Amino acid sequence: MFDIQLRALRRDRAFRTGPELFLHERAFEDCLERLELIRRQFKFALLLGCPNPHWPDRLKEFVDSVDAADPGPLFAKAAGGTCMVEDQWNPPEAAYDLILSIGALDTVNDLPRALQALRASLARDSLLIGAMVGGESLPQLRLAMHLADQVAGGSSPHVHPRIEPASLSPLLSTCGFLMPVVDVDRVQVSYETLGSLVADLRRMGATSILSQRPRKPLLREAKAAAEAAFRSAGDGQRTLETFEILHFGAWTPAG
């Protein structure tokens, strides 16, 4: 489904242009607040998804040692970590007692395989916590692109399919985790134009990496239809777009 090589290139592009991190920071701060409530000092953590090179140091309030990893080579290098494709990872067994994943697992081709690898790398009584993009994200963009396809006389995939909150908790259980919890944070952001939304997505490394994505730019008429649809969904000045963030947590068995 996803072009993994393009995924790395898009994250590298975001690094070079200067990443837009307001959603990543929101998710990371939420995870830190949850760790503070647990009141436990962890020993060895894996930080998966690290677009901010300062995150490992900020996580050290709760853990003695942090390994960083990111699907983008440049983000990984800046954080002093390694480049990782989660569902192709052969993990060290029981190496960590905490894994924190931000904005990475929603673009793997085999999410169950990735979760099973993370489970294998966790010791007993260890925590997986993180955030990923949910299925109700970007409704205005999806509608705008649907109308653009109608004008163009075809249908092409433009926006990533995402896991639903109700599906994530059972999947964590199936992959060997206990007491899974999934919370939904819907963030609304106002944009003047469709182009400004797309610019943010580029700087997030979040534009389409679908293997079956269109390879040609929109025709002028289709692009105009998309822009008009996005504008008409607002108040004439700005349009609210929604990002759905799924916060999840689960434990490995204690015995």
Protein Blocks (a to p, Z undefined) as FASTA:
>chain_A
ZZfklmmmmmmmmmmnopafklmmmmmmmmmmmmmmnopacfbdcdehjfbfklmmmmmm
mofbdcdddfblklmmmnopacddfklcccdehkbfbdcdehklmmcfblmlmmmmmmmm
pcehiacddddddfkgoklmmmmmmmmmmmnopacdfbdcdddfklmmmmmmmnopahia
cdddddddddfbfklmmmmmmmnopacfbfkbcfbdcdfklmmmmmmmmmmmmnolaccd
ddddddddddddfZZ
